[in-house]
Structures are given as C-alpha cells and as structure tokens.
C-alpha cells in the first residue's frame, strides 16, 4: 500500500531519500545538504510530498504554488519514483495528492513539464488527465 505524506521539516531519512531518488530524475543533480533541503521544505510556496511503501520512501513530488495577477499558479516539479517501486501506484498517488492540494488552495490549473525521454511519465500524466500544451519552454542559464 502506498501512503502519501507532506513534509515541512528536513530529517536525515528525508535527506537520504531525496539524494537517492533525484539522481534517477536528473543526471545533473549535485545532491542536497540538510540546510538546502530545509530551505525548500519550509518555503511558503512549496508543498513537498513523499510516497511510502512498507514505510520506505519510494517517491517524491514538489508542488509550487504562487499568486500572479492572472490567478494562483500550481506547478508540479521533481516527480520521481524509485525504479524498484515503479508500477505500484506511487506516481498516481503523488500526482493526485498534488492536484487535490492545488484544487483546495484555489488553483484552476496544474502545470508540469517532462523531458521527452520520460515516456512512462508521459503516459502517467496523460492517463491522469493532463493535456499536452503546444508551447515553447525557454531557459536562461545564470551559471554563465
């Protein structure tokens, strides 16, 4: 059974799980410190979801919500389920929890992006009712 929790404080268990799971999503992830994780978790715009199976953390999702002149924006980021737990419903449970939280907060839509090579994630999002938008995503790197 998958259990979804929200976390607002860092712990050694959560730090270890995050540093284990995020590299499965992003090869450029350099790892988090306890202080950086804490900064994410306590931010007023962030809800951090954890999926557990048999008490072990097997998935993560970050929901960012922020007010704009056009309304409350809800954005899903950093969705990852451990390779050993995929296909057991953790992704569905995480996304459903984020959607419910956004709805309860008054958001009218929930957005996310997904790299083109994440085909299983695309199937999940489409099965859950997300519709691919024709848009361009631009990035300006501040590292240069």
Backbone torsions as a table, in degrees:
resi	resn	phi	psi	omega
1	UNK	NA	136.1	178.6
2	UNK	-93.9	130.9	177.2
3	UNK	-117.8	132.7	179.3
4	UNK	-105.3	133.9	177.8
5	UNK	-127.7	157.3	167.0
6	UNK	-110.2	145.9	-179.7
7	UNK	-125.7	137.7	-179.6
8	UNK	-124.2	-0.2	178.1
9	UNK	-136.9	143.2	179.1
10	UNK	-77.7	152.3	175.3
11	UNK	-146.2	159.9	176.6
12	UNK	-57.3	-38.7	178.8
13	UNK	-62.6	-45.7	-178.5
14	UNK	-67.6	-38.6	177.1
15	UNK	-62.7	-46.2	179.8
16	UNK	-62.6	-43.1	-179.7
17	UNK	-64.9	-43.1	179.5
18	UNK	-63.2	-45.1	179.8
19	UNK	-69.6	-18.6	173.9
20	UNK	-84.8	-40.7	-172.3
21	UNK	-83.3	-43.6	-173.9
22	UNK	-60.2	-35.3	175.9
23	UNK	-61.7	-20.3	175.3
24	UNK	-73.6	-14.7	179.7
25	UNK	-103.6	-38.9	-172.4
26	UNK	-135.8	116.5	179.7
27	UNK	-71.7	-16.0	-179.9
28	UNK	-92.8	0.3	-179.8
29	UNK	-64.4	125.0	-176.0
30	UNK	-96.2	-2.2	-179.1
31	UNK	98.7	154.9	179.5
32	UNK	-111.6	150.8	168.6
33	UNK	-96.7	165.7	176.5
34	UNK	-58.6	-39.7	-178.1
35	UNK	-66.2	-41.5	-179.6
36	UNK	-69.2	-41.6	176.7
37	UNK	-61.7	-44.0	178.3
38	UNK	-58.8	-41.9	179.2
39	UNK	-61.3	-38.2	176.9
40	UNK	-66.4	-48.9	-172.6
41	UNK	-66.6	-32.5	-177.5
42	UNK	-90.6	-5.4	-179.0
43	UNK	-65.2	134.1	-175.4
44	UNK	-64.7	-19.7	-178.9
45	UNK	-92.0	-2.6	-171.7
46	UNK	-114.9	135.1	166.8
47	UNK	-119.7	123.3	-174.9
48	UNK	-107.0	116.5	-177.1
49	UNK	-102.5	142.7	178.2
50	UNK	-126.8	135.0	173.4
51	UNK	-104.1	132.5	177.1
52	UNK	-118.4	142.3	170.6
53	UNK	-130.9	124.1	-176.9
54	UNK	52.2	42.2	178.4
55	UNK	71.6	-8.0	178.3
56	UNK	-88.7	141.2	176.3
57	UNK	-73.8	120.1	-177.9
58	UNK	-119.8	-4.6	-179.4
59	UNK	-161.0	158.2	-179.8
60	UNK	-139.5	154.3	172.0
61	UNK	-155.1	138.9	175.5
62	UNK	-112.7	128.2	174.2
63	UNK	-110.4	122.1	175.3
64	UNK	-108.3	129.7	176.7
65	UNK	-129.4	134.9	-177.8
66	UNK	-152.9	144.1	-178.6
67	UNK	-81.5	139.0	173.0
68	UNK	-129.5	169.3	178.0
69	UNK	-59.6	-28.3	-178.2
70	UNK	-88.7	-0.2	177.5
71	UNK	128.3	177.9	180.0
72	UNK	-74.6	123.5	178.7
73	UNK	-95.5	139.1	175.0
74	UNK	-125.7	128.7	-174.1
75	UNK	-134.9	125.1	177.2
76	UNK	-93.0	134.6	179.3
77	UNK	-137.8	163.1	169.7
78	UNK	50.5	48.5	176.0
79	UNK	-83.2	120.9	178.4
80	UNK	-148.8	136.2	173.9
81	UNK	-122.6	135.0	-179.2
82	UNK	-55.7	141.7	-178.7
83	UNK	-55.8	-32.5	-178.6
84	UNK	-73.4	-13.8	-175.1
85	UNK	-116.0	3.8	-178.0
86	UNK	-67.3	146.9	179.9
87	UNK	85.2	5.2	-178.3
88	UNK	-106.6	4.2	176.2
89	UNK	99.1	1.3	-178.9
90	UNK	-66.0	-41.4	179.5
91	UNK	-62.2	-47.4	177.3
92	UNK	-57.3	-47.2	-177.0
93	UNK	-63.8	-41.8	178.6
94	UNK	-62.8	-49.1	-178.0
95	UNK	-65.2	-41.5	177.7
96	UNK	-61.1	-39.7	178.3
97	UNK	-64.5	-41.0	178.8
98	UNK	-65.8	-42.6	178.8
99	UNK	-61.8	-44.4	179.8
100	UNK	-62.4	-41.0	179.1
101	UNK	-64.6	-43.8	179.0
102	UNK	-63.6	-44.0	178.8
103	UNK	-60.1	-47.0	-179.5
104	UNK	-62.3	-29.2	-179.9
105	UNK	-81.3	-12.9	178.0
106	UNK	104.3	7.8	177.2
107	UNK	-71.3	146.1	178.5
108	UNK	-95.7	-21.8	179.4
109	UNK	-142.0	161.0	173.2
110	UNK	-129.0	127.8	-179.7
111	UNK	-111.3	157.8	171.2
112	UNK	-158.4	161.9	171.0
113	UNK	-122.5	157.9	-179.9
114	UNK	-149.9	131.3	179.3
115	UNK	-59.9	150.8	-174.8
116	UNK	-63.1	-24.1	-178.1
117	UNK	-84.7	-1.2	-178.5
118	UNK	-93.8	63.2	-172.7
119	UNK	-61.7	-39.3	178.8
120	UNK	-64.3	-39.5	177.7
121	UNK	-63.9	-40.7	178.9
122	UNK	-60.8	-43.3	179.1
123	UNK	-61.7	-42.0	177.7
124	UNK	-59.5	-51.5	-176.6
125	UNK	-62.3	-42.7	179.8
126	UNK	-66.9	-40.1	177.7
127	UNK	-62.4	-30.9	-178.4
128	UNK	-85.0	-3.7	176.0
129	UNK	107.4	0.8	175.4
130	UNK	-70.6	142.5	-179.4
131	UNK	-116.8	130.1	179.2
132	UNK	-66.6	131.1	179.6
133	UNK	-101.2	144.9	173.8
134	UNK	-85.2	102.4	-178.2
135	UNK	-152.3	167.1	173.1
136	UNK	-114.9	135.7	175.2
137	UNK	-105.0	125.5	178.4
138	UNK	-111.5	147.1	177.9
139	UNK	-133.0	134.1	172.6
140	UNK	-111.0	120.3	-177.6
141	UNK	-84.6	125.9	177.9
142	UNK	-90.0	-0.1	-179.0
143	UNK	-78.4	-16.0	-176.3
144	UNK	-92.0	NA	NA
